[in-house]
Amino acid sequence: MNDATLPRAVPAHVPICQFPESAGELVVGGTPLSRLAARVGHTPFYAYDRGLLAQRVEELRATLPQAIKLHYAMKANPMPALVGCMVALVDGIDVASAGELKVALDAGADPLEISFAGPGKRPSELRQAVAAGVLVNVESFREVQLLGGIAAELGLPARVAVRVNPDFELKGSGMKMGGGAKQFGVDVEQVPALLAAIVEAGLGFEGFHLFAGSQNLRAEAICEAQSKSYELALRLAAGAPAPVRFLNLGGGFGIPYFPGEQPLDVAPIGEHLGALVERAGRELPEASLVVELGRYLVGEAGIYVTRIVDRKVSRGQVFLVTDGGLNHHLSASGNFGQVIRKNYPVTIGNRCGPGPREVASVVGPLCTPLDLLADRMELPVAEVGDLVVVFQSGAYGASASPQAFLGHPPCTEVLV
Ligand SMILES: *Cc1c(COP(=O)(O)O)cnc(C)c1O
């Protein structure tokens, strides 16, 4: 490789070390990539490494206080086998639709430890939630009224927590989901009236849910949001009809996707939560503190694998054309909430060793310039038949992509 001829890219991606390499190939779940591709039978596919899922939860538990309940927000990755794996690792599952609720229940999650959030819950979904006995994070006055009727009709208690739209946001988050005017939860100013409506409707109040934002890499910002969430819940608890049993402080733990980003340091969050747990022991003695995480638990354990079907040079620029792209992995193409498109970490999974490198773009098979998996990245020199790997792909991948767009085959997901 002649370093001098390569354009010196802007800041680099954080090194991806979670997948070992052997004989020039990436190893996933103990299997070299080309053998795994043969086992799957076709490309493209997603592969999730169950050993890495377990390792992530184990490391996090070692850092967070024991009393913290760790929930998995399954919208990050709802693959049933993976959810089954997560059910065995975490303390509860957060679902956001009746479809996700079914997957969580099928996977063996304890209904007492499932919570159901999301704006626009349909009456049929609320009915399913009450019948299942899960905790509903109510997000409107309408939901409270509907739940009152459903509980009476079914002769079952309706367990509810109030999802609060706080008067602050998680600073520096990829996606803000609280603060200001939002479709999520009920504005903190309206919570006293909502609590009164909950009593009126005869629902079983169990706590509060606050979720200030997502994809944050700054421990300090997360700690600040957790403190503010705790203070707010404590204030609201004074007017609650029953003791707080669940206080869901949200999540927002991010993973590094783009050049220049550094992994989140969870140690200060663990220390900070330790102090909150101690306070809660005095101030909210019946409450479990919950942290709900999606991508932090599963994102780094997954890769997307797509095969090169063509190699072209256009006016001096190399294009590696693959058999999958935006249709399976919208977020890596830069079209899932990113303001400025940046590259995910990408490599050629069967050419890991030393060898010639070049600057190339990886594009999918769709007839749109949006179908771009890597824009002018330095990669091992690759040929038709090689396997492109997109790292950090365990969350918001297959289920968050428009698989029908352009009529290519859907991708497979495997847990290895
Ligand atoms: C999306 C979502 C999550 C998970 O977000 P991640 O960024 O994947 O951790 C957690 N809680 C709620 C309420 C959500 O909507």
PDBQT file of the ligand as one rigid body, heavy atoms in Angstrom, charges set to zero:
ROOT
HETATM    1  C1  LIG A 501     -36.388   3.541  20.607  1.00  0.00    +0.000 C 
HETATM    2  C2  LIG A 501     -36.568   3.506  22.044  1.00  0.00    +0.000 A 
HETATM    3  C3  LIG A 501     -35.599   2.917  22.852  1.00  0.00    +0.000 A 
HETATM    4  C4  LIG A 501     -34.325   2.334  22.317  1.00  0.00    +0.000 C 
HETATM    5  O1  LIG A 501     -33.469   3.308  21.809  1.00  0.00    +0.000 OA
HETATM    6  P1  LIG A 501     -31.934   2.929  21.527  1.00  0.00    +0.000 P 
HETATM    7  O2  LIG A 501     -31.358   4.165  20.979  1.00  0.00    +0.000 OA
HETATM    8  O3  LIG A 501     -31.942   1.807  20.555  1.00  0.00    +0.000 OA
HETATM    9  O4  LIG A 501     -31.344   2.530  22.819  1.00  0.00    +0.000 OA
HETATM   10  C5  LIG A 501     -35.826   2.885  24.195  1.00  0.00    +0.000 A 
HETATM   11  N1  LIG A 501     -36.965   3.390  24.716  1.00  0.00    +0.000 NA
HETATM   12  C6  LIG A 501     -37.910   3.969  23.973  1.00  0.00    +0.000 A 
HETATM   13  C7  LIG A 501     -39.117   4.518  24.611  1.00  0.00    +0.000 C 
HETATM   14  C8  LIG A 501     -37.749   4.055  22.614  1.00  0.00    +0.000 A 
HETATM   15  O5  LIG A 501     -38.691   4.623  21.861  1.00  0.00    +0.000 OA
ENDROOT
TORSDOF 0
